[in-house]
Amino acid sequence: MVGLQLILILWILFHSLAQAWSSEDDGDLLSFVTLPQIRAPKFNVTIHNELHVSSGYWFVAPYGFLAGSPPTPQWEPCQIGPHVYDSEGHLVWSGACLFRNENAFDFKPISIDGDYYLSFIHGGGYPDKWKGTASILQSTYGPDPAVNISKTLTAIDMHEFNIINEGQSALVITSERVVRKLSDLGFPELETTIIANGFREIDLATGEVVFDWNSTDIPLNESSVSWDGSSNEEGWDYLHLNSVDKDANGDYLISARYADCIYKVSGQDGQILWRLGGKATTFKLDGFNFSKQHDARFHESNPSRTIISFLDNAGDGKSQTSKYSSGLVVMLDTAAAPMTAAVVARYTRPDKGLSISRGNMQTLPNNNVLISWSDAGYHSEFTPSGECALEAKFASGRFSTYRGYKFDFVGHPAEPPILKCFVYGVRPETSTTVCYVAWNGATEVASWRFFTMTTGTVGTVPKVDFETVFMIEGHINSIWAEALDVHGRTLGQSGIVESVVPSSWESLNLEDGAMSPDDDLQIMPTKAYPEDINLEIGQTSRWWCTMPPVSQQLAGKHEKLGQRREIVRERELDPMPCNGHDIADDVAKLNKIVPHAAGVRLLDGKL
């Protein structure tokens, strides 16, 4: 009986702790009023040299577990899958809801005939953690009917979806389980099941296999992962290919993690032209080594020399060949006898750690280098000289990304902006309306303009972060927002929304003459002044400390945080300074009445 009680107590304690973690320990996630279903991972960003950080957006695909979980009817926040962030770590687009929190891999933009698209593999993780479906989206974040992806790309290896030839074909990795004799290991009488990796070049539209290669001719003894003596159905993964690339001559470059080797394969007959690293290397390595590498890419290739890059993971948790992981650029002298390999550039992991699995290395248009170290979304950007200009990492270690990229991109979401507004205050005549606006995936929005049904334009504020806050005095009942680019051109509009009022107002017995929603004397000035567009939360400093020039048709009094303003019929009033008024008091009051006004801060003594 005591044992049963103890088990019951432990069960209750476990589930209580689990619920407490899931409901309270979410400080590593973003949250938004407009899109509460999106809980994307936060980035912690350290910029070491802002002048040397290249332009562009980060393309990552956070996941919690490589072996994904089966679909469930239980509601889950959208946080897994393809995401876009800017270089300061602000969310730009979340595709987690669109793809139902499925794992995604190799997420990046591509250009086809001058137009932007997004390519990735999704669905990887369940039921087969190595297989997924290839997808290409328009810059609207929806599928393009003009880009026909063959059904042959519905169950491909999650490591690679490399679109080449201006979008005509794609390189993917293949795998099959075959039975092999163990003669290479000195046991000709024995056999076992192996995973035979390979790759294909596939025509995207027709599904035709342009080129097909597999690793069955590579001896088993080239593997750095020992056969454990078993013959299970899963198979011995003796090579583990994780990238494939193609050069201008039509030859291919593949990375085999479990052979510590990079192979060049002839595009004519599939023969191996050379091996870099591993037990049977063709090259003499000049003062360096590598192991468990990822993401081997061509940079230059001619008959006498080849330049490639790759991520040297340098270990897998079981063995280690260097103290730290690093990105390498290597020059191969194929005209020398013997052929030699030398490091041209090395970019060491800034935190002096090891990436024991996954990761990639990308050379940017300005010759900076971006390296994704994978774990916790950790990535860093280096200048060509090797200076680390930027580091970024998810706020917690419960998410990783298989690869991370940085590209310029222009997103034109098909869905309109989302606007939500709330009224705060004890009574309508002393209330404040706060609006939140966001446009998931829009990259060109520079500012937001707001309108009411009775007055027209009531303010224009700069876009800040994924979600921008706009605050206006009074009870504004109906309002909508318009997205503007840097030139003031309209990009899109939200729908007209009704502000949510405090539930306590239902019990108010308002006196005759009480102000009604959208009363002209309650709203802020009907014109936005460019010199005032400088706040994160949406209001101008003049709105909070002075009365900007307005033309009023009605006489009355204007009251704002204790500041009385006389409004004279048909008279233009110049801005009046807040004599002896402490701006910090306003900030404190705002943070009390508006729960989400955390973005309000003093800048050099000003709002």
N, C-alpha and C positions, 0 to 999 in steps of 0.2 A: 504493500500500500504506500509506504514511504517512497519507494522507488518511482511509483506512478506519479505521486505528487511532485517529486523532483523533476521528472520529465515534463510535467505540465507547466511547472514554473519556468523551466528553461525554455520551453516552446514559446510561452507568453513573452518572456524577456527578449528572445531572439526577434520575434515579430514586432515587438514594440520598438526595438532599436532599428530594425529595417525600415519601419514606417517613419521613425524620426529622421533617419538619414535622407529618405526619399522626399520628405516634405520640407525639411529645413536646410539640409546641406546642399543648396543649389546656388551658392554664391559664385560658382564657376560657370553659370549659365546666364545668357542675356534674357531679358524679359521686356515685353512691349505691351502697351495699352491697346494699340491698334490691332496687333496680331498676337494675342496671348498664347496661341497654340505653338508659336515658334519659340523654342528655348535653345538657341544655338550656343555652342561653346564660346566662352569669352577668350580673347587673346590678351596676354600681357606682352607689351611691346617695349623694347629698349632701343632707342635710336642713338647711335654713337656719333654719326656724322650725317646730318640731314641733307647737306649739300650733295652728298655722294650716293644718296638713295635714289634708285631709278624710279621712273613713273610706272604705273601699272597696278593691277589688282592681284591678290593671292587667290589661287584656285586650290581648294583643299576639300577632302571628303572625310570628315571625322566618323569614326566608328568606335564602338565599345569593345566588341569581340570579333575577331576574324571569322570564327565560326558563328554565323548569325543565328538568331532565334527564329522559330516558325512564326507565321502570322498569328495574331491574337485579336479577339474582339475587344479586349481591354484597351481603353484609351491610353495613348502614349504621347508625350510631347514630341514635337518635330525637332530632332536634333542630329539625326544620323543621315549621311548622304552628301550630295554635292552642295558646296557653299562657296560664296565669293565674299572676300573681305578687301578693304582698302589697305594701304600701307601703314595706316595707324591702328589697324585692328578693328575698325568699324565694320559691322556687317553690311553687305551690299545686297546679297541675294541668298535666300535659303531655299533649296529644292527638296528639303526633307519631307515636307507634307506631300509634295507632288509625287514623290516616289515611295511614300508610305514607310519611311524610316528604313528602307533597304540599304544595305552596305553598298558603297560605290567606290570604284577604283579608277585610277588613271584619268581623273577629271581635268580637262583643260580646254581652252578655246582653240579653234582652228579657223583658217581662212580658205574659203572656196569661192573663186571668181570675185574676190574682193569683199565678200560678205562674211560676217562673223557667225560662227556656229559653236556649239559646245558638244564635246564628245566625251564619253565615259562608258564604263561597264557598271551595270547595277544589278542588284539581286544576288551578287556574290555573297556567300556565307550560308545560305540555306536553300535546298538541302545539301548541296555540295559546296563546301567553302571555297573551292578553287574555280567554280564556274559561274558565269553571269551572262547577261544579255547586253549587247552593244547598243548604244543609243546615240543619236545626233539630234540636238535641239537647235532651233532658230534662235536669233537674238531676242525673240519674244518669249523664250523659255517654253515654247511648244514645239512639237514635231513638225518638220517641214515635209509636206507631201511630195515636193520636188526632189527630195533626197531619199531615194529608196534604198533601205538597208535590207540586204538579203536575209532570208530566214536561216541561212547557214550561220549567222552571227548571233544566234539565240542561246548558245551554250558554249561560250568560249572561256579560255583560261583568264582569270582575273588580273594577271600580271601586265598584260600589254594590249593596247588598242591604238596602234600607231598609224594614223592616216597619212598617206603619202601621195605623190603624183597629183597634187592639186585636187585632192578629194576623190580621185578615181579609184583608189584601192587602199586596203588596210593590211597591216601586218599584225598577226595574232599568233599566240603560242598554243600549241596543241599538246595533248598527252593521251596516251593509251596504255593499258596494262597488257604486257606480253610476257610470255615465259621464255627465259634465257638460260642456256647452259652456263655453268660457272667455270668454264675452261680458263678464262682470263685470270681467275683467282687461284688456279691450280687445282680445281675440283671438277674435272671433265665429266665425272659420273653424276654430278649433282645439277639441279636446275632450280630456279626460283622465279617468282613473279617480280617484274620490275616495272617502274613507270618510265616509259620511253617518251621523252619530250621531243617536240619538233616545232616547226613554225610553218605558217602558210601566208602567202600573199593572195588576198581575195579581192575580186572586183566587187565594189560595194553595191552596185546596182543589180548585177546579174547573179552574184554568188559564185561565179566561176573561179576556180582555184587557178591562179596565175602561176604560182610556184609552190611546191610542197617538199618539205625536207623533214626527216626524223633522225634521231640520234642512235639508231640501232647499230650503226657501224662504229660508234665510239666505244672502245674497250671499257669493261666494267672496272678495271683496275686504275682508271684515271680518276675515279671518285675519291674524294677526301673523307667521305662518310663510309665507315666500314659496314659491310654486310653483317647483320646480327645473327646469322645462322638460321633464321626462320624463313618460312615461305607463306606469309599471310596474304590474304586476298587484297589488302590495301596496296601492297607492292613496295619494293625498295626504290625510293626516290634517289637514284644515284647521281643525277646531274642537276636537276632543278633549274630549268631555264627561267630567267626573270626579265629579259629584255631582248628585243630584236630591232635592228636598224638596217637601212639600205643606203649605199653610196651611189654617186652619179654613174659609176661603171656597172651598176647592176649587181654588185656583190653584197653579201649580208654580214652583219656583225651580231653575234649572240653572246650573252653572258650566262655562264653555267655556275651558279653559286656553290653547288656541292662538289665541283671539280676545281674551284679556285682558279678558273680559267675563262678566258675570252677567246672565242673562235671566229675566224673569218671564213665564210662559206661561199664557194663559187656560185654565182647566179646562173652559170651555164650548165654545170653538171652536178652541183651539190657536193663536190669534193671539198674537204677542209684545206684551205690554202695556208693557214698558219694558226698557231696556238700561242697566246700570251699568258704566261703563268701556268700554274698547275704542275703535274708530274711529268708532262711531256712537252714543256714549253719549247717553242721554236726560237725564242729570243734569249739573248743574254741580258738580264735585267741589271741596269747600271745603278747600283746603290739603293734599290728600293724593293719592296715586296708588297703583296696585297692578298687579301682573302675574303671570302664570303661577299663578294662585290655585287653591286646592282647598277643598272641603268648605263650600260655601255653604249656610247654614241660616236658616230663618225663626225669629224670636223673638217678634215682634209684628207684626200686620198689620191695618190698618183703612183706611177710604177716604182718610184724610188723611196718614197716616204709616206707615212700615214699618221695623222694626228687624231687621237681619240680622247674621250673623257669618260670617267666612271666614278662611282662612289665606292671607295675602299672601306667597307664596314670594319675590316680588320679583326673580326671575331664573331662568334655566334653564341657566346656564353659557355662554350665547352673548350674552345681553343682560341688563341689570340696571337696575332702576328705583329701588331703595333700597339702602342699605348692608347692611341686615340683613333677614332674614325676620321677620314678626311676625303675631300674631293680631289681627284687627280686629273691633270691633263698630261698625256704621255705622247711623246714622239717616237714613232717606230721607223728605224732606218732599215728598210727592206732591201736596199742595194748593198749593204755591208755583208761581209762574210767573216764570222757568223752575223746574223741579223741582231741588232741591238735595240733596246728600249730604254728611254731616259725620261725622267719627270721634267716637264716644262713648267708646271705650276702645281702647287699643293695648297689646299684650303682646309686647315685643321678645324675640327669641331671646337667652337669657342669655349665651351664649358669643360673641355678635356674629357669628354665621355666617349662611350662606345655605342654605336647604333648596331645592335646585334641582329636586327632584322629590318628589312625594307629600307626605303629612302631613295633619293634621286638627286641629280645635279643638273642644273640648267644654265647655259650661257645666255645672258640677256642682250638685247640689241646694242646697249652702250658698253658691252664687254664686261659688265659686272657679272657675278656668278651667284646664283641662288641655290642653296643646298637645303633640301628637306631631310632632316635627320629622323623623321617619322614619329618616334615616340613622343607623346604629348603634343603632337603638332609642331614640334620644335624645328624652326628653320632660321637660317641666317643669310644675309646678303653681303657679299664681299666686293670690293673694288678690284680691278685687274692686278693691282699691286699686292693684294692679299689683306688689305685693311677690312676689318669687319665693320660695316656701316650700320647694320641693323640686326637685331635678334628678336624673335617672337616665339611665344609658346602658349599653348592652351593654359588656362588658369588652374587646371588640375590634370593629373596623369591618367584619368579614366578614359580619355579619348586619344586616339592616334589617327594618323592619315598615312595611307600607303605611299603616296607621292604628294608633292606640293609644287605648284608652278606659279610664275608671275608673268602676266601678259597685259598689254593694253586690250581693252574690250569696251564695246558700246552695247548696253542692254536697253531694249525697248519692250518692256513687259506688256503683254496683251491685256492683263487685268488692270483696272483703274486704281488710282491711289485710294487708300483707306483713311477715313477721317472719323474720329470719335471726339465728342465734346461733352463736358460736364460742368455743371454750375455749382459753385461753392459759396456758402454764406448762410446766415441765419434768416435773412429776409431778402426778397427780390431786389429792393432798392439799395441794398448794401452788398450785393453779391459780385462774384467774379466768374467769368466763363473761361474755362481752360480747354484748349483743343490739342489733340495729338494727331499727327498726320505722318504716314509712311507710304512708300511705294516700293514694294519688294522687287528688286532687280533693276530699278532705274538708275542709270549712271550719269545722266546729264543734268539732273536737277540742281540748280544753284540757289533757288529761293522758292518760297511759297507765298502766294497771295490769297487773302481770305475775303469772302464776301458774305453779306447778310441780305435777307430778302427786302428789308426796308431802306437800307442805306447804301448798298453797293459795296465798294471796296472799303475794308476797315483796317487793312494793314498788310504789309509785305515784309517777310522775315527771311533771313538766310537759312538754308537747309543745314542742319547740324546732325551728324550721326544718322543712323538708320531711321530713327523716329525724331521728328521735330515738334517742339512744344510752342504753342501760341497762346498768349494770355490777354484777355480783354476785359475791361471793367463792365459790370452789369450783367443782366440776364439776357443772353443772346439765344433766341429760341431756334432759329433755322440758320444754318451756315454751311458753306462749302468752300473748298480749297482748290487752287489752280497751281500746277507745277510750272515753273519758269526756268529756262536755261540761262546761261551767263549773259545772253544778249536780250533777255526779257521776253523771249518768245515762248508761247504756250506749248507745253509738252503733253499735258493731260489734265483732267479735272476729276475730282472726287464727286460722289453723289451728294445731294443735299441731305444733311443730317439734322435731326432734332436733338437738342442738348438734353442730357439727363439731369433732372433737378433733384435736390435733396428730398428724400421721402418725408422728412419732417414738415415740408411745406404743405402737405396735404391737410394738415390740421390747422394751418394758419387762417385766421379770419381777417383778411386784409381790409384795411380801412378804405373808404372812398378816396380816390385821388392817388392811391398807391401806384407806383410805377409798374408798367406792364412790360412783358418781354419785348426787346428790341426798341425800347424808348430812346429817342434821339439824345436825351440828356445823359444816358447811361453809357453809351458806347464810346469807344476811343475815337480819335479823329478819323475822318473818312478818307484821308490821303496819307500815303506812306512817303516818308522823306528819305532819299537815298543815304544822306549823311547819318541817318539814325539806324541803318541796317547793320548792327554790329553786335547783337547779343545772341547767346546760345539759346535762350529760352523763347525768344520771339518778340519781346517787347523792346522798345527803344528806351534808352536812359531818359530821354526827354519825356516820354510818356509817364515815367514814374516820378520825375522831379519838376517838370514844367508843363505848362499848357501850350502845346504847339499851336501855330496859327490855325484857326478854324473859322468857319462862317456859319453862324447859328441863326436859324429862323425863329427860334423861340427864346424867350427870356426866362431866366431861372438861376438856380445855383447848382454848381458842380462840386461834389464832395469826393475827395480821393485820399484814402488813408489819413484822414484828419486834416487834409489841406483843402481849405475852402477857396473856390475860384468863382469870381463873379463873371457871368457871361452876359454880355450886353447885346441886345437885339441888333442884328445886321452889322456887327462891328468886328473887324479883324483884330485879334489880340496877338501881340508879340509874345514869344516865350517868356515866362517869368521864372526866375531862379527860385529854388526852394531855400529861402533864407534860413540859415541855421538848421537845415534839415539833414539828418544823418541817413545816408543811403543804406547803411548796414541795417538800420531798423526795418526798412522796407523788405530787405532780403530775409530777415528773420521772420517777418510776418508772412511773407510769401511761402516760406518753407513750412510754416505751421498750417496754412489753409490749403495748400496744394501738395498732396502727398508725392506727386511725381515731379516736383520742381527742383529735383536735386541738381539739375544742370545750372541753376542760378548761382553765380559766384561773382565776387568783386574782382575787377580787373583794374589794377592801378588806382584803386579807390573809386572806381566807377562800376556800374552794373554792366 
